Every structure is written in structure tokens, then in C-alpha cells.
Amino acid sequence: MVYLLTFDGYMKEEKLQEICPSAKLFMQCGLKDCALEFRKFYETAMPTLEQGEEIVPSVIWKLEESDLQDMEAVYPHEIYERAVWNLKTEKGVLEATVFLMRETPFAFPKEKEVEAMEEAYEEHSFDYSCVENALDRAKDREETYGTLYPGTDR
């Protein structure tokens, strides 16, 4: 068994289990000294973790190693980097795999991605403020630098 850390729409159990049927909720947690940011992902933007001053809600799943390999289809190698983090918990240190975006441009997500985040946060009763902060920063950048998606609907 391995552990997967999610902080995006894949915190929603039903969505994750479509790809990783063996996934079982292991724990909810908050990642200190992080910030959620939205970066360009093909024709939209997806959340990623960066260094910051917030506590970002996240979920750790326990799953089969073979299911973890299937997540690489969701998080393509050209955009995401797979890492293993040692997370300090009440019971000791836990090794968890996390997928983080490479440095693609900041962007504002389409409505579908925002809804996925809302559903995931609601499922776990997480405080939504870090998503709101990330959306505010994305909107400010878009107003300053322009959109990455001219002529498209979000």
C-alpha cells in the first residue's frame, strides 16, 4: 500500500475512485506554509501547491501501488512532477506521493474546475478560504497581464 496526497478535485472520493478503485480515505490534514495557486493546464488552469503562508486543506489516501501508476494519466509528466513528501503526523512520519505542477503560467480556471474544488471541499467540510484566495490572486493576475485564453469561455 502507498499513500497519495491530494489537494484538488481528487479529494472527492467518488472522483478519485474512478481512477484508483482501491483508494480509501486515510486522513484529512492541513499543509502548513503552503499556498494554493492556479496554473495553466492545457485549455484551463488547475490547482497546485506552492510555498506560502496559508494552511492548505488536503486529503491522504491509502491505495494500491498499481492504482498510483494510473494517476500519471491524470497528472501528465510534461506538466506535473511526482514527488514523495515526508509528512509529520501525530503518529510519526508518513511518506506520501504528491503530484505538483511544473512552472506553467499562472491562470484563472474554468468554472468546471472551480466546481470540482467546491465539491471536494464541501465533502470534507474544509474551509474554502484558501481556494478563494487563490482565485483572487488568479483574477488579479489576469486583470494585470491579460487572459491566457483569448476568445474562449471559462
N, C-alpha and C positions, 0 to 999 in steps of 0.2 A: 504494500500500500504506500501511496505517496500523498503529499498534501499540496493543494493548489490554492493560492491566494487570489481572490477576485475582488475588484473594487468598481466594477462596471455593471452593465446589464446582466452579466453572467453570475451576479449574486443571486439572481432569481432562480430558484431550484428547478422549476419546470424547463426553463431555457437551457440551463447547464446540462440537465439530464438528457436532453435531446442529443447531445454530443457525447456526454460521459454518463452512460446509464448507471455505472457503479457509484457515482458521486453521492456522498452522504454528508450532511452538514456536520462539521467538526466543531467550529466555534465562530462566534462573531467577535470582532475586535476593532480597535481604533489604531490607526498608524500615526504615531507622533511625528512631528517635524516634517510633514508632507503637505502637498497641495495637489488638488485635482486640477488638471489642465486639459483642454480640448485641443487636439492636433489633427491635422488633415489626414484622412483615411479615404483614399480614392475620391469619391464624389461627396463625401460628408466629413464629419470630424468625430473622433472617438475620444473617450477619457483616457488619460494616463496619469501616473503618479510622478511628481517631481518634488524636489526639496522645497520645503515651505514652512509655514508657521501654524499650520492647522493640524487637526486630528481628523484623518480621513477614515470614515467607516468602511469596513471590509469584512469579507467572509472567508473562512478557510474551510475547504472541502477535503474530505478523505476519499481517495479513489484509486482504482487500479492503474498501474503504470501504463498499460496499453491504452486506456482512455485518455491519459495525459498526452500521449502522442497524437491523438485525434484533435486536440486543442490547437495544434500547429496549423491546422486548416483554417481555424477561426482567427488566429493571430499569425498572419503570414510573415515569414522570415525577413522579407525585404523591408517590412515596416516595423516589426516587433523583435525585441531581443528577449530571449528566455534567460531568466536568472534564478538563482536559488538564494533565498534570504534566510538568515538565522534569526528567528523571531523569539524574543524573550517573552515567555508567558509565566503565569503563576506556578506552573508545574515544571519549569525549566525552559530549555531552548528547543524550538521546533524548526526543522528545515522545511521550507515551503517554496514551491516553484511559483514564480510570478512572471507575467508577460508585460513588458514595458515598451512603449513606443520609442522608436529612434527619433532623432530630432527632425521631424517633419514640421512644416509651418503651423503656427497656431491658427485655429479656425473655429467658426461657430458651427455647432452641429445642426443637423436637420431635425425636425420635430420627432421623427421616429426614434432617434437616439435619446432625445430628452425624455420621451415617454418611457423608454426601456429603463432609464435610470430612475424615474419616478416610481415605476412599479417595483423595482428591486429594493429601493429604499423603503417603500411602504411595506413590502413583505417582511422586512426585518425591523420595522419600526425605528429606522435610523433618522437622525436629524439631517434634513435636506440642505442645510445652510452651506456646506462646502460645495455642493453642486451649484447652488445659486451663485456663490462667489465665483466659481469657475465660469459660469455662463456670463456673469457681469464682466469679467476680465476679457472673455472672448468677444463680447459685444463691443467693449471699449476699443479693443484692437481692430475690430472690423471697421468701426467708425473712423479710426485714425488712419489705418492702412488700406482700407477697402476690402471687399469680399474676395475670397478665392474662387467663388462660384458665379461669375457674371452670367446673367441670363437664365439662372436656374431658380426653381422654388425650393425653399428649405422645407 
